[in-house]
């Protein structure tokens, strides 16, 4: 429950910050985060195949 409260607090801070920057800056930041998440997911998927796939 404490994790959920912390996550909502961080989400509120991030959304508040995004509301004060120009739209193109928000779009670039969102694309950068999406690219980082895609690379992370790909790396984790490939690492899972090398380790045997069981977690």
N, C-alpha and C positions, 0 to 999 in steps of 0.2 A: 504494500500500500504506500509506503514511504517512497519507493521508487516511482510509482505513478504520480505522486504529488510533485516530486522533483522534475519528472519529465514534462509535466504540464507547465511548471514554472519556467523551465528552459524554453519550451515552445512559445510561451507568451512573450518572453524577452526577445526571442528571435523574430517573431512576427511583428513585434513593436519596432524593432530595428529596421526590418524590411519596409515597413510602411513609410519610413522617412528617407529612403534612398530612391533615386530615379528608377523607373521601370527597366530600362536596359541593363542597369547594374544588377538588379535582382535576377533577371533572366540569365545573365552570364554566370552569376553565382550558382543558380539552380543547375545550369548545365555542367558546371565544374563539379558540383556535388554528385550529380547523376553519373558523370563519367567515372569519378572515383569509386562510387558504389558498384558500377558495372565491372570495373577492373578488379575490385576486391572480390566480388562474387565469382568471377572467372578464375581468379587465382585460388580461391578456396575450393572450387569445384575440381580443378586440376589436382590440387594437393590431396583431395579426398580419394581420387582414383589411384594416386601413387601409394597411399597408405593402406589401401585395401577396401576403401569405401565404407567400412563400418564405423559408426560413431556411437 
